[in-house]
Amino acid sequence: MSEQSPEGGRYADEPAHALPEYAERVLDVAELIPPGRVMTYGDVAEWLEQGGPRQVGRVMALYGGAAPWWRVVRADGVLLPGHEQRALGHYRAEGTPLKEASRAAEGHLPRIDMRRARWDGGDRAEGHT
């Protein structure tokens, strides 16, 4: 079975031409984010100069399975609800900076250290979409 986004999105082998243009652009940005780094939903929208955090989140939920979905995150660094363990595995494998959870934190799950992990798109990467 093909990989699917954690939110029930498109299959990895679904043809790219089936994607809406905005979704394709969002996924292209997700692919540009280097391992160990993240962008927020709002960062992606700002980088594209189109849409907003909710639109980017919706694209990731519907179509993000074939992209590195764990690199597009909430601004507060909280791991994607319902997919924390999968995301955490990716973050640890890629060396993404994390903040260890306090004992009071629900589930004792770390957060992404946004100050260190956030990627600004560099020099707006070659072939910006």
Disulfide bonds with the S-S distance in Angstrom:
none
